[in-house]
Amino acid sequence: MKKQLFSFLVMLLPFCVSAQSDVIKKHNGETVNGKVVSVDEYTITFVYDGEEARNTISKYAIEKITYKSGRVEEVSEKINVRGEDDWEKVVILEDKSYIAGLKKAEEVRGKTGLINYHTGNTADKKAEKKLKMAAAELHCPFILLTADKATVGSSSNQLGGSQAIKKGIAYKY
């Protein structure tokens, strides 16, 4: 009987702890118990229970926050990228703070061919599509853009036209 009571109390402990703090649920299944200090446009600042250091995490990494008061705030929807066909779901991020809480995968690259007759705009769109396809192939819904280069006319190649090169680092939950 004592063993059953002890087991029951151990099972209740996480609920008692979470009732005293805010609970951040990440898309990767992890939960964080602490106090949400601020909610900004792309990031959330929080403090772990029993600590004073402020931590920042991207809203892209968070599913929802359950506040100590009981209020639930849905933060972002999980983006499921199952392969190259889901390339349109991939989000290109341009600020390092937007990747906080995400896991780095590997570098990806998208570029147009050396000999092409695209206008600058179509070359840029084609390079972006290739970049997103490379990330989608890795099952990564995010890219931190690290380089975006475009050349037009004779500076691009001997035949004129344009070439676009985009590089980034793919991230997942």
N, C-alpha and C positions, 0 to 999 in steps of 0.2 A: 504494500500500500504506500509506504514512504517513497519507494522507488518511482511509482506512478505519479505521485504528487510532485516529486522533484522534476521528472520529465515534463510534466505539464507546465511547471513554472519556468523551466528553461525555454520551452516553446513560446511562452508569453513575453519573455524578456525583450525580443526585438520590437514588439508592438509597444511596449512601455517606453522604450528608448525613443522610438520614432514619434511618439505622441508629444514629446518634449522638444522636438526640433523639426525643421523643414526637411523634406525628403525629396531629393533630386533623382529621378529615374532616367538613366541613360539608354540610348538605343541599343547598346551592346549588352544590356541586361543588368549592368551594375547599378547599385543605388548608393547615394551619398547622403549621410545624415549630417546636418549642420544648420547654419543660418544663412539664408539668402540675404545678401547685403544690398545688391542692386541688380536690376534687370535693364540692360541697355538694348540697343537696336539689334546687335549681333552677338552679344556676350552676356554672361551672367557671372556676377562676382559673389562668392560665398566663403564662409568660414566653417571648417570642420568642427564637430563637437569637441570641446575640450582644448581647442587651439585658438590662436589669435591671428595667425597669418592669413591674409586674403588670397584666394585662389580665383582664377578666371577660367571659364570654360565657354566654348562656342555653343550657341543655341542649336547649331546643326547636330551636335552630339547628344542633345537632351530631348527626351520624349515629353516629360511632364514634370511639374513640381507640385508636391502636396505640401501646402504650408501648415504650420503648427495649428493654425486656426481651423483647419479642415478644408479650406478652399483649394481647389485643384486648378492649376493653370496648364493647359496644353501648350507646349512650346514649339515643337516642330514635328512634322511627319517623317517617318523613316523612308529613305529612298532606297528601294531595292533594285540593284543592278545585277542581273543574272548572266550577262554576257554582252558581246559586242552589239547585238541588236537593240540593247537598251541605252545606246550612246546618247540619245536625246535627253535622258534623265540626269546625266552627269552635270554637276554645277561647277563652274569655274570661279574660284575665289581669288581675290587680289590682295588680301590683307592677312598677315600671319596670325593675327588674333582670332580669325575665323576658323582656324584649324585646331585650336586648343581643345584637347580631349579626344581628338581623332588619332588614328594610328597611321603612321607613314608606311606606304607600300614601296613604290619605286618611281624613278624618273620616267616621264612619258614625253613624247615628241610628236608634233604634227607639222607637216610642211607640204607645200605644193612642189611639183616637179621643176627642174631647172629650165626646161623648155615648155613654156605654156603661153597661152594668149589670153589669160584672164585679166580682167580689170583688177585694180587694187582691192576693191571690195569683195569680188568673188574669190580671189586668191586667199584673202583673210578668212572668209567663211569656210573655204575648203580645208585650210590648215586647222581651223578650230574643230571642224568635224573629225578630222583625223586624230587630233589630240584627244577628243572625247571618246572616240572609238578605242584608242589605246588604253585609256583608263577603264572603260567598260569591259574590255577583254580581261582586265585584272580584277573585275568585280568591285571596282572602286567608284563610289558616287561623287567624289570630290577631287578637284585638281587645284593646287596652289600654283598660280601662274608665276613663273620665274623669268621668262624671256618672251618677248613679243616683237619680232623684227619683220619689217616688210621692205622690199626693194622694188622700184618701179623703173621701167625703161632700160636704158643702156647700163645703168648701175646694177641691174638684175642679171642680165646675161646678154650675149651678143645679138640675139634676135629681138630684144626689147621685151615687152610683156611685163609681168611682175611675178615675184615670188614672196611667199609668206612663210615664216618659220615661227612656231610657238613651242615653248618648252614649259614643263611644269612637273610637280611632284604629286603623284596620286595618293589619296588618303581614303581610308575606310573606317568603319565604326570600331 
